[in-house]
Amino acid sequence: MKITGIETAVLGSAVDAASLPAQVGARELEISSVVVKVHTDEGITGLGESFYRSEENNRFLAESVEALGRHVIGKDPQNVRNIWHELYLHVKRAGAYGALSAIDEALWDIVGKNAGLPVYQLLGGQAGEVNAYATFPVDKTAEELTEYADWLSAKGFEAMKIGAGFGVEKDRRRIKTILEGSPDDFGLAIDANTSYNITDARAVAKTGSDYEIEWFEEPIAHTDIQGQAELNGSVDIPISGYQTHTPHYPALDHLKANALDIYQPSLDYVGGITGAMRVATLVEAFNKELVPHALGPAINYAASLHVAAASRQCELIEFAVLDDDVDDPGRYIAGPYVENQDAIHVQDGGRIDPPNEPGLGVTIDEDIFEEYRVE
Ligand SMILES: [Mg+2]
């Protein structure tokens, strides 16, 4: 089999922008994406996807996919590891991890479709049950979030993750209010998106420990391994991260330093399925946990589910609840261009499985795809 062409499309967001906290205040997040189609001479087309949080950024991402994709034309898509490494030689100099990730996902999709097997089976099969936790990236007060905790808990989500990094006192108040008002067995995780210095992170982490939150995500800079290790060793709650690590190599430095208890590779950025499975293997060797960062669009989300299912250290994955006015918060709504986006859903009770069709298991509705296409 040979790769005959690579095609990209920039898609507009199907859901309203959500607000996330960041060092410079709230930041708008769009689920706009770049879909990659890798065509072969045997008529099989592989799908991959990445995203850089806005349509404008995604136009550049699409260009980088096309630039990187030139190197795979004529190659056998089944040589996934060799292609990954050849592309990595370019990417480690020039960036474009999103492009590498999307192409890698498309190659695995081709291999699965050709074999007639879902990707998680190619990766060794289902290693255990994976449940979803709810990321709720919507601007709400702590009191409002407490009300939503009942709704999410009733669905079966184990926990809710909220933004942090609003300042020590405000974060402390939010933790107390939400956990005092939530169902007893419903957990809370906080995510500061690298907003804090270590002094403030320690103060918030101490309150988090007192209230037994599930984890404190990205408290300080992703580069500060020593600071993370200090925090991780001094508080009872797990420190977690980092969705910006590329590719799998940084995980080893963090594992050796005992800097994190939970590792959160993002498939759209870490180097796709190949990169994320390598993080999973390293995490298994150090007996830590894998909880993939998976906020993104449908094809990439399906790929994330295959990795989660096949990883022995993974029992939990992120699921973004992007609309607070739906009947079922476990319904995936961000990818209407995928005709079977219903195959991505959180079951009552909280379990989530990858689509069980060959490859990534998602198919495109070409008419709707064209409607969302902006480039
Ligand atoms: Mg995060």
Boltz pocket constraint, residues with backbone or C-beta under 6 A from the ligand:
constraints:
  - pocket:
      binder: B
      contacts: [[A, 191], [A, 193], [A, 217], [A, 218], [A, 243], [A, 293]]
      max_distance: 6.0
